[in-house]
Amino acid sequence: MNESQPIFIQIMEIIESDIITGVYQTDDLIISTTQISKIYSVNPTTAVKAVSKLTDAGILYKKRGIGMCVAEGAKEKITKRRREVFLSQTIGALLAEAKTLGIPLDELVDVIKNREGAMNHD
């Protein structure tokens, strides 16, 4: 866990990433809030808050007597939201910093293409 954002948000992002990457599929049972609090050494209330927020967002749903499960369409919802944030905020910050540092757009594009090429060869 890092101190740049609240722990419950970090836990939410870990669960969301597990859904996006296929660790959890639709209707899969996620780990319990007790397990979350033990694995990440956080207060159980923090784990409950993370799961509750994901439930409110329609990412998880409660299966009575069983636990929390991945809702239908969760992966798409998460991907859509994260994509919008990435394209608006992350790219905006990247372009602003490049401008501040005097990095021309064509150089930035070349660096991105080179990195992408390296990623595709892994």
C-alpha positions in Angstrom: 0.0 0.0 0.0 1.2 3.5 -0.7 0.3 6.8 1.0 -0.6 8.7 -2.2 -4.3 7.6 -2.0 -6.6 6.2 0.6 -6.1 2.5 1.3 -9.7 1.5 0.5 -9.3 3.0 -3.0 -6.1 1.0 -3.4 -7.9 -2.2 -2.4 -10.7 -1.3 -4.9 -8.2 -0.9 -7.6 -6.6 -4.3 -6.8 -9.9 -6.0 -7.0 -10.8 -4.2 -10.2 -7.5 -5.1 -11.8 -8.1 -8.7 -10.8 -11.5 -8.5 -12.7 -10.0 -6.8 -15.7 -7.1 -9.4 -16.0 -9.5 -12.3 -15.6 -8.5 -13.5 -12.1 -12.2 -13.1 -11.3 -14.9 -13.8 -13.9 -18.6 -12.8 -13.8 -20.3 -14.5 -10.8 -17.0 -15.6 -9.3 -16.8 -15.2 -5.5 -14.1 -12.7 -4.5 -12.0 -13.1 -1.3 -13.8 -12.1 1.9 -13.3 -8.8 3.6 -11.6 -10.7 6.5 -9.1 -12.2 4.0 -8.6 -8.7 2.4 -7.8 -7.2 5.8 -5.4 -10.0 6.7 -3.6 -10.0 3.3 -3.1 -6.3 3.1 -2.8 -5.7 6.9 -5.6 -3.2 7.0 -8.5 -2.6 9.4 -11.5 -4.8 8.5 -13.6 -1.6 8.2 -11.3 -0.5 5.4 -11.9 -3.7 3.5 -15.6 -3.5 4.0 -15.6 0.1 2.7 -13.7 -1.0 -0.5 -16.1 -3.8 -1.1 -19.1 -1.7 -0.3 -18.0 1.0 -2.8 -17.5 -1.6 -5.5 -21.0 -2.9 -4.7 -22.5 0.6 -5.0 -20.8 1.0 -8.3 -22.4 -2.2 -9.7 -19.0 -4.1 -9.8 -19.9 -6.6 -7.1 -23.1 -8.1 -5.8 -23.9 -10.0 -2.6 -24.8 -13.7 -2.9 -26.8 -14.4 0.3 -24.9 -16.6 2.7 -22.0 -17.0 0.3 -20.2 -13.7 -0.1 -19.5 -11.0 -2.7 -19.4 -11.9 -6.4 -18.4 -10.2 -9.6 -21.5 -8.6 -11.3 -22.3 -9.1 -15.0 -20.7 -6.3 -17.1 -18.2 -5.4 -14.3 -15.1 -5.8 -16.5 -16.6 -3.6 -19.2 -17.6 -0.9 -16.6 -14.2 -0.9 -15.0 -12.4 -0.8 -18.4 -14.6 2.0 -19.7 -14.1 4.2 -16.6 -10.3 3.6 -16.4 -9.9 4.2 -20.1 -11.8 7.6 -19.8 -9.6 8.6 -16.8 -6.4 7.5 -18.6 -7.2 9.4 -21.8 -8.4 12.5 -20.0 -6.2 12.8 -16.9 -3.1 10.7 -17.5 -2.5 11.7 -21.1 -3.3 15.3 -20.2 -0.7 15.3 -17.4 1.8 13.6 -19.7 1.4 16.2 -22.4 1.6 19.1 -19.9 4.8 17.7 -18.4 6.3 17.2 -21.8 5.5 20.8 -22.7 7.0 22.0 -19.5 10.2 20.0 -20.2 10.3 21.2 -23.8 9.9 17.7 -25.2 8.5 18.0 -28.7 5.4 15.9 -29.5 7.2 13.9 -32.2 9.9 12.9 -29.8 7.3 11.9 -27.2 5.4 9.8 -29.8 8.7 8.1 -30.8 9.4 7.2 -27.2 5.9 5.8 -26.8 6.3 3.7 -30.0 9.7 2.4 -28.9 8.3 1.4 -25.5 5.3 -0.2 -27.1 7.6 -2.2 -29.4 9.5 -3.4 -26.4 6.3 -4.4 -24.6 5.1 -6.4 -27.6 8.3 -8.4 -27.6 8.0 -9.6 -24.0 
